[in-house]
Amino acid sequence: MKSDPNKGMKASLTLLLMVPVLTLLLVAAVVTFSGSISDGLPFFAGAVALGGFNVVVLKMVFARLEAEDDSG
């Protein structure tokens, strides 16, 4: 069975997706304790933007890794 040399890199890159998830948990905590949804909106907007950026970066990196696997 052939092991994937990029497995560790792929695993570390997928950890990037945890950042927006943790930010959304922070939004939930802020809204819960402050009682106002408007206090959590800046965190929510940041989480959405960061999540979108991370998905684009991960797709580009995974496409490049797949291209290297195909050529190598």
PyMOL commands that place a pseudoatom at each C-alpha (Angstrom):
pseudoatom trace, name=CA, resn=MET, resi=1, chain=A, elem=C, hetatm=0, pos=[0.000, 0.000, 0.000]
pseudoatom trace, name=CA, resn=LYS, resi=2, chain=A, elem=C, hetatm=0, pos=[1.451, 3.332, -1.100]
pseudoatom trace, name=CA, resn=SER, resi=3, chain=A, elem=C, hetatm=0, pos=[1.445, 6.061, 1.557]
pseudoatom trace, name=CA, resn=ASP, resi=4, chain=A, elem=C, hetatm=0, pos=[0.576, 9.630, 0.647]
pseudoatom trace, name=CA, resn=PRO, resi=5, chain=A, elem=C, hetatm=0, pos=[3.632, 11.881, 1.164]
pseudoatom trace, name=CA, resn=ASN, resi=6, chain=A, elem=C, hetatm=0, pos=[1.375, 14.942, 1.431]
pseudoatom trace, name=CA, resn=LYS, resi=7, chain=A, elem=C, hetatm=0, pos=[-0.917, 13.462, 4.072]
pseudoatom trace, name=CA, resn=GLY, resi=8, chain=A, elem=C, hetatm=0, pos=[0.492, 15.587, 6.909]
pseudoatom trace, name=CA, resn=MET, resi=9, chain=A, elem=C, hetatm=0, pos=[0.277, 18.739, 4.837]
pseudoatom trace, name=CA, resn=LYS, resi=10, chain=A, elem=C, hetatm=0, pos=[-3.328, 18.032, 3.907]
pseudoatom trace, name=CA, resn=ALA, resi=11, chain=A, elem=C, hetatm=0, pos=[-4.212, 17.387, 7.537]
pseudoatom trace, name=CA, resn=SER, resi=12, chain=A, elem=C, hetatm=0, pos=[-2.633, 20.630, 8.709]
pseudoatom trace, name=CA, resn=LEU, resi=13, chain=A, elem=C, hetatm=0, pos=[-4.367, 22.613, 5.991]
pseudoatom trace, name=CA, resn=THR, resi=14, chain=A, elem=C, hetatm=0, pos=[-7.745, 21.226, 6.932]
pseudoatom trace, name=CA, resn=LEU, resi=15, chain=A, elem=C, hetatm=0, pos=[-7.145, 22.614, 10.426]
pseudoatom trace, name=CA, resn=LEU, resi=16, chain=A, elem=C, hetatm=0, pos=[-7.551, 26.043, 8.823]
pseudoatom trace, name=CA, resn=LEU, resi=17, chain=A, elem=C, hetatm=0, pos=[-11.247, 25.291, 8.557]
pseudoatom trace, name=CA, resn=MET, resi=18, chain=A, elem=C, hetatm=0, pos=[-11.456, 25.076, 12.335]
pseudoatom trace, name=CA, resn=VAL, resi=19, chain=A, elem=C, hetatm=0, pos=[-10.713, 28.812, 12.720]
pseudoatom trace, name=CA, resn=PRO, resi=20, chain=A, elem=C, hetatm=0, pos=[-14.073, 30.050, 11.350]
pseudoatom trace, name=CA, resn=VAL, resi=21, chain=A, elem=C, hetatm=0, pos=[-15.893, 27.307, 13.243]
pseudoatom trace, name=CA, resn=LEU, resi=22, chain=A, elem=C, hetatm=0, pos=[-14.290, 28.423, 16.495]
pseudoatom trace, name=CA, resn=THR, resi=23, chain=A, elem=C, hetatm=0, pos=[-15.145, 32.027, 15.625]
pseudoatom trace, name=CA, resn=LEU, resi=24, chain=A, elem=C, hetatm=0, pos=[-18.784, 31.045, 15.152]
pseudoatom trace, name=CA, resn=LEU, resi=25, chain=A, elem=C, hetatm=0, pos=[-18.699, 29.425, 18.588]
pseudoatom trace, name=CA, resn=LEU, resi=26, chain=A, elem=C, hetatm=0, pos=[-17.376, 32.728, 19.922]
pseudoatom trace, name=CA, resn=VAL, resi=27, chain=A, elem=C, hetatm=0, pos=[-20.328, 34.484, 18.253]
pseudoatom trace, name=CA, resn=ALA, resi=28, chain=A, elem=C, hetatm=0, pos=[-22.712, 32.118, 19.990]
pseudoatom trace, name=CA, resn=ALA, resi=29, chain=A, elem=C, hetatm=0, pos=[-21.052, 32.825, 23.335]
pseudoatom trace, name=CA, resn=VAL, resi=30, chain=A, elem=C, hetatm=0, pos=[-21.126, 36.610, 22.834]
pseudoatom trace, name=CA, resn=VAL, resi=31, chain=A, elem=C, hetatm=0, pos=[-24.782, 36.563, 21.806]
pseudoatom trace, name=CA, resn=THR, resi=32, chain=A, elem=C, hetatm=0, pos=[-25.704, 34.249, 24.672]
pseudoatom trace, name=CA, resn=PHE, resi=33, chain=A, elem=C, hetatm=0, pos=[-24.015, 36.290, 27.379]
pseudoatom trace, name=CA, resn=SER, resi=34, chain=A, elem=C, hetatm=0, pos=[-24.747, 39.785, 26.052]
pseudoatom trace, name=CA, resn=GLY, resi=35, chain=A, elem=C, hetatm=0, pos=[-28.317, 39.056, 24.997]
pseudoatom trace, name=CA, resn=SER, resi=36, chain=A, elem=C, hetatm=0, pos=[-27.905, 41.152, 21.849]
pseudoatom trace, name=CA, resn=ILE, resi=37, chain=A, elem=C, hetatm=0, pos=[-27.350, 39.680, 18.410]
pseudoatom trace, name=CA, resn=SER, resi=38, chain=A, elem=C, hetatm=0, pos=[-25.787, 42.903, 17.152]
pseudoatom trace, name=CA, resn=ASP, resi=39, chain=A, elem=C, hetatm=0, pos=[-22.820, 42.388, 19.508]
pseudoatom trace, name=CA, resn=GLY, resi=40, chain=A, elem=C, hetatm=0, pos=[-21.931, 39.158, 17.691]
pseudoatom trace, name=CA, resn=LEU, resi=41, chain=A, elem=C, hetatm=0, pos=[-22.341, 40.405, 14.110]
pseudoatom trace, name=CA, resn=PRO, resi=42, chain=A, elem=C, hetatm=0, pos=[-18.724, 41.594, 13.600]
pseudoatom trace, name=CA, resn=PHE, resi=43, chain=A, elem=C, hetatm=0, pos=[-17.451, 38.181, 14.706]
pseudoatom trace, name=CA, resn=PHE, resi=44, chain=A, elem=C, hetatm=0, pos=[-19.954, 36.451, 12.419]
pseudoatom trace, name=CA, resn=ALA, resi=45, chain=A, elem=C, hetatm=0, pos=[-18.932, 38.562, 9.410]
pseudoatom trace, name=CA, resn=GLY, resi=46, chain=A, elem=C, hetatm=0, pos=[-15.281, 37.801, 10.108]
pseudoatom trace, name=CA, resn=ALA, resi=47, chain=A, elem=C, hetatm=0, pos=[-15.964, 34.088, 10.423]
pseudoatom trace, name=CA, resn=VAL, resi=48, chain=A, elem=C, hetatm=0, pos=[-17.849, 34.000, 7.123]
pseudoatom trace, name=CA, resn=ALA, resi=49, chain=A, elem=C, hetatm=0, pos=[-15.117, 35.928, 5.297]
pseudoatom trace, name=CA, resn=LEU, resi=50, chain=A, elem=C, hetatm=0, pos=[-12.328, 33.843, 6.816]
pseudoatom trace, name=CA, resn=GLY, resi=51, chain=A, elem=C, hetatm=0, pos=[-14.186, 30.610, 6.092]
pseudoatom trace, name=CA, resn=GLY, resi=52, chain=A, elem=C, hetatm=0, pos=[-14.664, 31.561, 2.438]
pseudoatom trace, name=CA, resn=PHE, resi=53, chain=A, elem=C, hetatm=0, pos=[-11.011, 32.505, 2.104]
pseudoatom trace, name=CA, resn=ASN, resi=54, chain=A, elem=C, hetatm=0, pos=[-9.877, 29.245, 3.714]
pseudoatom trace, name=CA, resn=VAL, resi=55, chain=A, elem=C, hetatm=0, pos=[-12.059, 27.157, 1.401]
pseudoatom trace, name=CA, resn=VAL, resi=56, chain=A, elem=C, hetatm=0, pos=[-10.607, 28.883, -1.677]
pseudoatom trace, name=CA, resn=VAL, resi=57, chain=A, elem=C, hetatm=0, pos=[-7.035, 28.416, -0.434]
pseudoatom trace, name=CA, resn=LEU, resi=58, chain=A, elem=C, hetatm=0, pos=[-7.635, 24.762, 0.422]
pseudoatom trace, name=CA, resn=LYS, resi=59, chain=A, elem=C, hetatm=0, pos=[-9.159, 24.056, -2.995]
pseudoatom trace, name=CA, resn=MET, resi=60, chain=A, elem=C, hetatm=0, pos=[-6.157, 25.625, -4.723]
pseudoatom trace, name=CA, resn=VAL, resi=61, chain=A, elem=C, hetatm=0, pos=[-3.657, 23.727, -2.567]
pseudoatom trace, name=CA, resn=PHE, resi=62, chain=A, elem=C, hetatm=0, pos=[-5.459, 20.395, -2.960]
pseudoatom trace, name=CA, resn=ALA, resi=63, chain=A, elem=C, hetatm=0, pos=[-5.685, 20.902, -6.737]
pseudoatom trace, name=CA, resn=ARG, resi=64, chain=A, elem=C, hetatm=0, pos=[-1.952, 21.546, -6.832]
pseudoatom trace, name=CA, resn=LEU, resi=65, chain=A, elem=C, hetatm=0, pos=[-1.218, 18.488, -4.685]
pseudoatom trace, name=CA, resn=GLU, resi=66, chain=A, elem=C, hetatm=0, pos=[-3.386, 16.328, -6.949]
pseudoatom trace, name=CA, resn=ALA, resi=67, chain=A, elem=C, hetatm=0, pos=[-1.576, 17.691, -10.016]
pseudoatom trace, name=CA, resn=GLU, resi=68, chain=A, elem=C, hetatm=0, pos=[1.771, 16.824, -8.421]
pseudoatom trace, name=CA, resn=ASP, resi=69, chain=A, elem=C, hetatm=0, pos=[0.494, 13.331, -7.607]
pseudoatom trace, name=CA, resn=ASP, resi=70, chain=A, elem=C, hetatm=0, pos=[-0.629, 12.825, -11.207]
pseudoatom trace, name=CA, resn=SER, resi=71, chain=A, elem=C, hetatm=0, pos=[2.669, 14.008, -12.676]
pseudoatom trace, name=CA, resn=GLY, resi=72, chain=A, elem=C, hetatm=0, pos=[4.861, 12.179, -10.167]
for i in range(1, 72): cmd.bond("trace and resi %d" % i, "trace and resi %d" % (i + 1))
show_as sticks, trace
zoom trace
